[in-house]
Amino acid sequence: MPRPIWKGAITFGMISIPVKLYGATESKDLAFNMLHKPDRSRLKQKRWCPVDDREVFQDEIVRAYEYTKDRYVEVTDEDIESLPVPSKHTIELTSFVKAAEIDPVYFERSYFLEADDVGAKPYALLMRALKTKQVAAMAKVALRNKESLCVLRPGENVLMLETLYYPDEIRTADLPEAPEVLVSSQELTMALTLVEMLEEPFDPKKYRDEYRVALLDMIEAKANGQEVVATPEAPLPKTVDLMAALKASLEAAKKAKPAAEAETPAPDEPKEEVAVAF
């Protein structure tokens, strides 16, 4: 188990639950190094002071905030620790909401919450209450020099904490507008049928990062001196006739389903026009 990134307590009314916070996700992106092309040596990044015209080392560096142009205020670890913010060590549950009411655009990052031994029973009680009521708990937590809005929800066997963006961090200006176009009721019904045919329980184990796999295969081939030949990509289909595309999609979906599920005929509704925004 990795080291916790935060220790504190969940407060729920007069109940206090000591907990530890762990990152629930990790990036699997491949990291590339920069090399000097002529001699293939790995490049190093240096911190450079333009005033002294020399490299600066770690023990000479301080953290500062630029409050006006070229004017800075130094901020130390002690300054941050002394901030009068309760969420530095306490996750106070302030309200409970339906999780479905939170637009996914607000979700930032996921964490696991682990209870200390003394907090095992209230932790289990809170988790059971959230599951029974099918709600999530709103709170705040101070992480990485920032107080984040967060939501606690029951996971499969553990409480999850999701940090949220604040409303002013969501880009609402200059949003593209969905065009309002006329779609026939037959087209809409066929689209709904296609959605129903492809609907299935969420199973993340079905998916993998094909790009990363292909990239690793290419790297291994080059490391072994093999020539890498690009596979031509199939051209993207152009939807000229929407009805024809829907029918072809339904036929393809039927073939991918077991025979018993593939007998549902495509609906044939009157071609009434309805306005639908996409």
C-alpha positions as a printed Julia matrix, in Angstrom:
278×3 Matrix{Float64}:
   0.0     0.0     0.0
   1.4     3.45   -0.89
   1.88    6.12    1.74
  -1.22    8.21    2.48
  -1.2    11.69    0.97
  -3.44   13.13    3.71
  -4.4    12.22    7.26
  -7.29   13.65    9.2
 -10.87   12.94   10.15
 -14.34   12.88    8.63
 -16.84   14.72   10.84
 -20.49   13.8    10.57
 -22.61   15.66   13.14
 -20.87   14.87   16.43
 -19.19   11.77   14.97
 -15.47   11.85   14.12
 -13.88    9.19   11.88
 -10.05    9.17   11.66
  -9.07    8.4     8.06
  -6.16    8.26    5.63
  -6.42    9.38    2.02
  -4.82    7.53   -0.91
  -4.79    8.28   -4.62
  -7.21    5.96   -6.43
  -5.82    6.43   -9.93
  -2.44    6.51  -11.66
  -1.42    7.55  -15.12
  -0.13    4.86  -17.47
   1.15    7.36  -20.03
   4.55    6.48  -21.45
   7.31    8.87  -20.44
   9.81    9.94  -23.09
  13.29   11.31  -22.47
  14.9    14.05  -24.5
  18.26   13.1   -26.08
  20.99   15.1   -27.81
  20.6    13.8   -31.35
  24.31   13.72  -32.4
  25.62   11.68  -29.41
  22.37   10.23  -28.02
  23.13   11.51  -24.51
  20.2    12.29  -22.22
  19.53   15.98  -21.71
  19.23   17.51  -18.24
  17.06   20.42  -17.33
  18.73   23.05  -15.18
  17.21   25.85  -13.12
  18.9    29.0   -14.34
  19.06   32.44  -12.74
  19.18   35.09  -15.5
  20.44   37.75  -13.04
  23.43   35.78  -11.74
  23.78   33.91  -15.04
  24.33   30.55  -13.35
  22.61   27.33  -12.38
  20.54   27.43   -9.17
  20.41   24.45   -6.81
  17.51   23.15   -4.73
  18.63   24.69   -1.41
  18.6    28.15   -3.04
  15.0    27.96   -4.23
  11.99   29.46   -2.47
   8.3    29.45   -3.39
   6.63   32.78   -4.18
   3.44   34.25   -5.63
   3.54   37.01   -8.25
   0.95   39.51   -6.97
   1.83   42.23   -9.51
   4.2    42.27  -12.47
   7.67   41.16  -11.29
   6.73   41.61   -7.62
   6.57   38.48   -5.46
   5.56   37.39   -1.98
   7.51   34.44   -0.59
   5.32   31.66    0.87
   6.89   29.03    3.16
   5.61   25.64    4.31
   5.07   27.19    7.74
   2.89   29.92    6.19
   0.68   27.3     4.53
   0.48   25.15    7.65
  -0.64   28.17    9.72
  -3.6    28.99    7.47
  -6.84   29.09    9.51
  -8.64   26.56    7.28
 -10.42   23.63    9.03
 -10.29   21.45    5.89
  -6.52   21.01    6.31
  -7.19   18.16    8.73
 -10.96   17.72    8.74
 -13.48   16.64    6.1
 -16.74   18.04    7.46
 -19.82   16.6     5.77
 -22.13   19.56    5.25
 -24.95   18.15    3.12
 -26.1    15.11    1.17
 -27.06   15.09   -2.51
 -28.13   12.63   -5.18
 -24.94   11.63   -7.0
 -26.77   11.7   -10.33
 -27.39   15.43   -9.84
 -23.65   16.2   -10.11
 -22.64   16.88  -13.71
 -19.55   14.75  -14.51
 -17.75   17.89  -15.75
 -17.22   18.81  -12.08
 -15.27   15.64  -11.19
 -11.52   16.19  -10.92
  -9.76   13.25   -9.21
 -10.61   10.12   -7.21
  -9.22    8.97   -3.85
  -9.71    6.05   -1.43
 -10.51    6.77    2.22
  -9.21    4.24    4.75
 -10.44    4.23    8.35
  -8.13    3.88   11.33
  -8.99    1.02   13.69
 -10.8     3.3    16.13
 -12.93    4.68   13.31
 -13.96    1.35   11.77
 -17.52    1.28   13.14
 -18.55    4.9    12.34
 -16.85    4.49    8.93
 -18.97    1.41    8.21
 -22.06    3.19    9.53
 -21.52    6.19    7.23
 -20.9     3.94    4.25
 -24.08    1.93    4.96
 -26.12    5.13    5.37
 -24.9     6.53    2.05
 -25.68    3.26    0.27
 -29.12    2.93    1.86
 -30.16    6.5     1.03
 -28.34    6.4    -2.34
 -26.75    9.78   -1.72
 -23.28   11.32   -1.67
 -21.87   13.65    1.0
 -20.63   17.16    0.16
 -17.53   18.49    1.94
 -14.22   20.31    1.48
 -10.64   19.08    1.81
  -7.31   20.94    1.62
  -4.88   19.14   -0.69
  -1.8    20.35   -2.56
  -2.04   24.01   -1.5
  -5.7    24.19   -2.46
  -9.03   23.74   -0.71
 -11.11   21.53   -2.97
 -14.8    20.96   -3.0
 -15.32   17.22   -2.68
 -17.94   14.52   -2.5
 -17.84   11.26   -0.54
 -19.6     8.25   -2.02
 -19.66    4.54   -1.24
 -17.49    2.41   -3.49
 -17.6    -1.36   -3.71
 -15.79   -1.96   -0.41
 -14.46    1.46    0.51
 -15.47    5.09    0.8
 -14.41    7.14   -2.21
 -13.58   10.83   -2.16
 -13.9    12.74   -5.42
 -12.49   16.24   -5.64
 -14.67   18.61   -7.66
 -13.97   21.73   -9.66
 -15.56   24.92   -8.39
 -18.15   26.54  -10.68
 -15.71   29.33  -11.65
 -13.25   26.65  -12.85
 -15.72   25.29  -15.39
 -15.52   27.01  -18.77
 -19.03   28.15  -19.49
 -18.23   31.08  -21.79
 -17.93   30.51  -25.52
 -19.58   27.11  -25.33
 -20.53   25.72  -28.74
 -24.26   25.67  -29.3
 -25.97   22.48  -30.4
 -27.82   23.12  -33.67
 -31.56   22.58  -33.68
 -32.44   20.39  -36.62
 -35.52   18.49  -37.77
 -35.34   14.74  -37.18
 -38.14   12.43  -38.24
 -39.81   10.26  -35.61
 -38.71    7.19  -37.6
 -35.06    8.28  -37.45
 -35.34    8.96  -33.72
 -37.03    5.6   -33.05
 -34.38    3.74  -35.03
 -31.63    5.59  -33.13
 -33.28    4.64  -29.82
 -33.49    1.02  -30.98
 -29.79    1.05  -31.86
 -28.95    2.46  -28.43
 -31.06   -0.25  -26.74
 -29.39   -3.0   -28.79
 -25.93   -1.79  -27.77
 -26.86   -1.14  -24.13
 -25.05   -3.35  -21.59
 -23.79   -3.25  -17.99
 -20.65   -1.21  -17.47
 -17.61   -3.53  -17.4
 -14.32   -1.58  -17.42
 -12.34   -4.82  -17.77
 -13.52   -5.03  -21.38
 -11.45   -2.01  -22.34
  -7.73   -1.41  -22.68
  -5.49    1.36  -23.96
  -4.93    0.19  -27.56
  -2.77    3.24  -28.3
  -0.36    2.45  -25.44
  -0.17   -1.23  -26.48
   0.6    -0.27  -30.08
   3.19    2.26  -28.92
   4.95   -0.3   -26.71
   4.91   -2.85  -29.57
   6.46   -0.28  -31.89
   9.14    0.61  -29.32
   9.99   -3.08  -28.8
  10.2    -3.66  -32.56
  12.55   -0.68  -33.03
  14.68   -1.8   -30.06
  15.07   -5.18  -31.77
  16.07   -3.57  -35.05
  12.82   -4.38  -36.84
  11.33   -2.1   -39.47
   8.05   -0.54  -38.4
   5.44   -0.47  -41.15
   2.44    1.79  -40.69
  -0.97    0.16  -41.0
  -3.23    2.19  -43.27
  -6.26    3.56  -41.46
  -9.72    2.9   -42.79
 -11.43    6.1   -43.94
 -14.12    7.47  -41.66
 -17.63    6.77  -42.94
 -19.52    9.75  -44.34
 -23.14    9.89  -43.25
 -24.89   11.14  -46.37
 -28.16    9.21  -45.99
 -29.03    9.12  -42.29
 -31.74    6.47  -42.67
 -29.42    4.19  -44.64
 -26.69    4.65  -42.02
 -29.15    3.83  -39.21
 -30.36    0.69  -40.99
 -26.8    -0.46  -41.65
 -25.9     0.19  -38.02
 -28.88   -1.84  -36.82
 -27.95   -4.73  -39.1
 -24.37   -4.67  -37.83
 -25.59   -4.59  -34.22
 -27.91   -7.55  -34.87
 -25.04   -9.64  -36.24
 -22.99   -8.87  -33.15
 -25.76  -10.09  -30.82
 -26.82  -13.68  -30.15
 -29.48  -14.96  -32.55
 -32.2   -14.77  -29.9
 -31.6   -11.07  -29.41
 -31.26  -10.28  -33.1
 -34.88  -10.94  -34.06
 -36.2    -7.51  -33.09
 -37.28   -5.87  -36.36
 -36.45   -2.28  -37.1
 -39.49   -0.15  -36.22
 -41.48    1.45  -38.98
 -43.06    4.67  -37.79
 -44.73    7.51  -39.68
 -42.27   10.1   -40.91
 -43.45   12.83  -38.59
 -40.83   15.57  -38.21
 -39.78   16.58  -34.7
 -37.26   19.21  -33.6
 -34.3    17.69  -31.79
 -31.17   19.53  -30.63
 -27.93   17.61  -31.12
